Amino acid sequence: MAKSSKNTKSSKNTKSSKSYQKKMQNPPRKIRGTWLTIALVVIVIHGLIAAVYYSVAKVDSAYMDRPWLISLMVVHFLANVAAAIGIWYWKKWGVYIYIGSTILAVIVGLITTGLGMYSVFYFALPLVIVGWLLRTKWDYFEK
């Protein structure tokens, strides 16, 4: 009896390893789609322009009582660029960076403007849009 159960386990392992090898030989074709492509390009362009703008604004921030917040926004925009590149190459870390960057932007927005839900909505809306575009593509992502 023990021998037959051992054969069953090894045949299951053989089958699962064969299916794994088959998946590795023919990985699913990753289709980004037009809207996700547009969103990622906009994120990169916006991030680069905004990072430069905020870097220049940092020089003129003598009127601000907390100029370090501008530095955080530069970090936010550069993180968005890195996240968009990661998402472009189907890396999960790109999504995680984008989520973290959005949380950072919401916190900075609440500190600087204090407008409450308007600030949260303004900074979180891009995350919702990208999340909606990625909802069917999570299986394409690699670690």
C-alpha positions as CSV (number, residue, x, y, z in Angstrom):
1,M,0.0,0.0,0.0
2,A,2.7,2.5,1.0
3,K,4.5,1.9,-2.3
4,S,1.4,2.7,-4.4
5,S,0.8,5.9,-2.6
6,K,4.4,6.9,-3.2
7,N,4.0,6.2,-6.9
8,T,0.8,8.3,-6.9
9,K,2.7,11.2,-5.3
10,S,5.6,11.0,-7.7
11,S,3.2,10.8,-10.7
12,K,1.4,14.0,-9.3
13,N,4.8,15.7,-9.0
14,T,5.7,14.6,-12.5
15,K,2.4,16.0,-13.9
16,S,2.8,19.2,-12.0
17,S,6.4,19.7,-13.1
18,K,5.4,18.9,-16.7
19,S,2.7,21.6,-16.5
20,Y,5.1,24.0,-15.0
21,Q,7.6,23.3,-17.8
22,K,4.9,23.8,-20.3
23,K,3.9,27.1,-18.8
24,M,7.5,28.2,-18.8
25,Q,7.9,27.3,-22.5
26,N,4.8,29.1,-23.5
27,P,4.3,32.0,-21.1
28,P,1.1,34.0,-21.5
29,R,1.3,36.9,-23.9
30,K,1.3,40.1,-21.9
31,I,-0.9,42.7,-23.5
32,R,-0.6,46.1,-22.0
33,G,-3.5,47.7,-23.8
34,T,-3.9,51.2,-25.1
35,W,-5.3,52.9,-22.0
36,L,-2.7,51.5,-19.7
37,T,0.1,52.5,-22.1
38,I,-1.3,56.0,-22.3
39,A,-1.6,56.2,-18.5
40,L,2.0,55.0,-17.9
41,V,3.4,57.5,-20.5
42,V,1.4,60.3,-18.9
43,I,2.7,59.3,-15.4
44,V,6.3,59.4,-16.6
45,I,6.0,62.7,-18.4
46,H,4.0,64.3,-15.6
47,G,6.4,63.0,-13.0
48,L,9.5,64.3,-14.8
49,I,8.0,67.8,-15.4
50,A,6.6,68.1,-11.9
51,A,9.9,66.9,-10.3
52,V,11.8,69.6,-12.2
53,Y,9.1,72.2,-11.4
54,Y,9.1,71.4,-7.7
55,S,12.9,71.4,-7.6
56,V,12.9,74.9,-9.1
57,A,10.2,75.9,-6.7
58,K,12.3,74.6,-3.8
59,V,14.8,77.4,-4.5
60,D,12.0,80.0,-4.2
61,S,10.5,78.4,-1.1
62,A,11.6,81.1,1.4
63,Y,8.0,82.1,1.9
64,M,7.1,78.5,3.0
65,D,7.3,77.6,6.7
66,R,7.9,73.9,5.7
67,P,10.1,73.8,2.6
68,W,10.9,70.1,3.3
69,L,7.4,69.3,2.0
70,I,8.5,70.3,-1.4
71,S,11.4,67.9,-1.2
72,L,8.9,65.1,-0.4
73,M,6.8,66.0,-3.4
74,V,9.9,65.8,-5.6
75,V,10.5,62.3,-4.1
76,H,6.8,61.5,-4.8
77,F,7.1,62.5,-8.5
78,L,10.4,60.6,-9.1
79,A,8.9,57.5,-7.3
80,N,5.9,57.8,-9.8
81,V,8.4,57.7,-12.7
82,A,10.1,54.6,-11.2
83,A,6.8,53.0,-10.5
84,A,5.5,53.5,-14.1
85,I,8.7,52.0,-15.5
86,G,8.3,49.0,-13.2
87,I,4.7,48.6,-14.2
88,W,5.7,48.9,-17.9
89,Y,8.0,45.9,-17.4
90,W,5.3,44.0,-15.4
91,K,7.1,44.1,-12.0
92,K,5.0,44.0,-8.9
93,W,7.3,46.4,-7.1
94,G,6.2,49.1,-9.5
95,V,2.7,48.8,-8.3
96,Y,3.8,48.8,-4.6
97,I,6.0,51.9,-5.2
98,Y,3.0,53.6,-6.9
99,I,0.8,52.9,-3.9
100,G,3.4,54.1,-1.4
101,S,4.0,57.2,-3.5
102,T,0.3,58.0,-3.6
103,I,0.1,57.6,0.2
104,L,3.0,60.0,0.5
105,A,1.3,62.6,-1.8
106,V,-2.0,62.3,0.2
107,I,-0.1,63.0,3.5
108,V,1.8,65.9,2.1
109,G,-1.4,67.3,0.5
110,L,-3.2,67.1,3.8
111,I,-0.4,68.8,5.6
112,T,0.0,71.6,3.1
113,T,-3.6,72.3,2.1
114,G,-5.7,70.9,4.9
115,L,-8.6,70.7,2.4
116,G,-9.4,67.2,3.6
117,M,-11.3,65.0,1.2
118,Y,-10.5,67.2,-1.8
119,S,-6.8,66.6,-1.3
120,V,-7.4,62.9,-0.8
121,F,-9.5,62.7,-4.0
122,Y,-7.1,64.7,-6.1
123,F,-4.0,62.6,-5.2
124,A,-5.8,59.2,-5.0
125,L,-7.7,59.4,-8.2
126,P,-4.7,58.4,-10.4
127,L,-4.2,55.4,-8.1
128,V,-7.8,54.4,-8.6
129,I,-7.5,54.8,-12.4
130,V,-4.3,52.7,-12.7
131,G,-5.8,50.1,-10.3
132,W,-8.8,49.8,-12.5
133,L,-6.6,49.5,-15.6
134,L,-4.5,46.7,-13.9
135,R,-7.4,44.8,-12.4
136,T,-7.4,42.1,-15.1
137,K,-3.6,42.1,-15.6
138,W,-2.3,41.2,-12.1
139,D,-1.3,37.6,-13.3
140,Y,1.1,39.2,-15.8
141,F,3.2,40.7,-13.1
142,E,6.5,39.2,-11.9
143,K,8.1,39.6,-8.5
